[in-house]
């Protein structure tokens, strides 16, 4: 009997100790406590040392988060703030007297990690993996479990509706990775590739619980039961049945892993801090890993290679970067559009077959009741076709253009990929270019023949050259005095035109197709290889250049000539003769974004507008960060965004701001920038102009793209006249649907995100505006979009 009572007493003591470990009192952290990246330890542990909160290493920098402590390696379960932020050595983490937890970087900047105000008197790292702040009554007033999770759910933590798990880049890099798991409003739990819109067609795994109820959350119980349930305790679906061990040495966590598969782990805590970990459940089988969309990049396909996966290029393609095969592939010859090279693409091409291989359905043409041979022939005869997918069972042929997305080889698939491959691997020689192909090994007989031919033709060559030389001297004597020096032309790889050439090309500047602050634009045509039709061009005559503009002009041509991006208008050449300064651009057949948004009979669809907005953002980011000489555009607006024949948005007039006088037109109210798009710092002489001025202009334009209306419209009601103010009013009131037309097929989540991005870009304080890289990442859903502050309205007309 005494032994039984002793056993019960021990059990009660053990239960009490476990309960006490979950209490904030068990591991008190007082106000004023500080951690440093360079100190040891640089974390606050739980009572048992099982979990820790503080700085953890991430490459050569640090992040703030929570991890499960292991002797050989730690397992990060939560990261505070932006997972892509870099925290340098010398930073500190302070539990401030104001009841806040702040990160102070080495350069003195302060970032808020947690805030509970004066109610918070202490903090603790609990045994559950939850870091908390608590009040004098030991009631929790802030908890990491209530914040957005990263890639992991612990026992007692929930994934609420509209919340997302983001995978990490790798096991050692906790930055945002390539996959997300989202708890949808419709109660469906879906895994997506990060670089996709949150539409069902892009999902690669689902709980199939759509319509199961409201306020559904993903939950993890102490016995390892992973399930979807509502706030009343009703279980919608069990992902795992649970029933696993429940004791003080066993932990469970559910993680969206770096490969995009959602898994449930069990950790047994052994002696001396060792962990014995195993997978209890995974959403997808190992043999189905290639079904994870986004595992491999565009134009490649995923293939199982034993226990590993490989990202492979189809025939006729090569890796973008051989060191990073997961980034995707490109055609192994220069042009990706055979239609520009030949109308008869069947000649010079063959079909290479990949068994059991297919890409995401995105066909532009379908042929029913077709044989495999007929499908191959159809692709060969179609200059737009790059790959035809043939379904053997259904005898259906699907023709695809580039890019090819989410490719995979799946052994049970009855689909064949018929890849069109150029027979010689290179594009045919065109009239307007010469390809020199010199062999490194030349036989002796060819050397002899070459010497004889050179000797016999030398005299003829010299005579002919003399005649041509004397003729050219007189023909180009005047032009050569004024044209740019040959070294400049060669350096920037642009064509130098004479003024008379451009007069002829534009029929004496007859057809004006546009005008702006920097000059007027005329349509022209260049004769190429005696082609009567010629190559269409757009010629801009710059007006009111800066004084002593010759050298400045040539310097800017050097800069512009080195900029190449698919979302920038291509500069073909220039003219600099006397006071004449002209630029020759490729001709954009579909006009400007201004016409498309405000003057077209049919408004572009929502998805088309979002594509255009992202393309423009990528072009601006290139100017700001990626080109050899960084460029501030200074006049971002729809008028300066042109649309090519494929509907691709391209930025024009970049690199011209230094060439123009500040007061060149009434369009300019300050040194640069168009009224209404100009950032507030243009109006403050003491504020330097940075790339953030372009971000502001982009924000105004983004709101115009979202709403398909101009930044200012006096025909509307008073509160709607200024678009920026109206957008913020609708956002603050929770009525953002008023900003778009009823016929627009818009997901409210995406609309809210885009409106938030626009308002963030037009923050009055330039340091509060995001960089264009951050804008792109927010648009693509890779990083979260913070809420904007209330914008001022002092410079909006």
Secondary structure, DSSP 8 states (H G I E B T S, - for coil): -HHHHHHHHHHHHHHHHHHHHTSGGGG-EETT-EEETTSSS-EEE-TTSSEEEEEEEETTEEEEEEEE--SS--EEEEE-S-TT--B-TT-EEEE-TTSEEEEE-TTS-EEEEEE-GGG--EEEE-TTS-EEEE-TT--EEEEGGGS---SEEETT-EE-TT-EEEEESSSS--SEEEEEEEE-TTS-EEEEETTS-S-GGGEEEE---TTS-SS-EEEE-TTS-EEEE-TTS-EEEESS------STTEEEEEEE-TTS-EEEEEEEE-GGG-EEEEEEEESS-GGGGGGSTTSS-TTEEEEEETTEEEEEE-TTEEES-TT-GGG-EEESSS-S-GGGT-S-TTTTEEEEEETTEE--S--SEEESS--HHHHHHHHHT-TT-SEEEEETTTTEEEEE-S---SEEE-TT--EEEEEEEETTSS----TT-------S---HHHHHHHHHHHHHHHHHHHHHHHHHHHHHHHHSHHHHHHS--HHHHHHHT-EE--HHHHHHHTTTTT-EEEEETTEEEEEEEE--TT-SS-EEEEEEEE-SB-TTHHHHHHHHHHHHHT---TTB--EEEEEEETTEEEEEEE--TT-BHHHHHHT-SS---HHHHHHHHHHHHHHHHIIIIISSS----S--SGGGEEE-TT--EEE-STT-GGGB-TTSSTTBSSSSSBTTTS-GGGG-TTS---THHHHHHHHHHHHHHHHTS-SB-TTS-GGGSBHHHHHHHHHHHT-GGGGS-TTS---HHHHHHHHHHHHHHT-SSGGGS--HHHHHHHHTTSS----------SS--
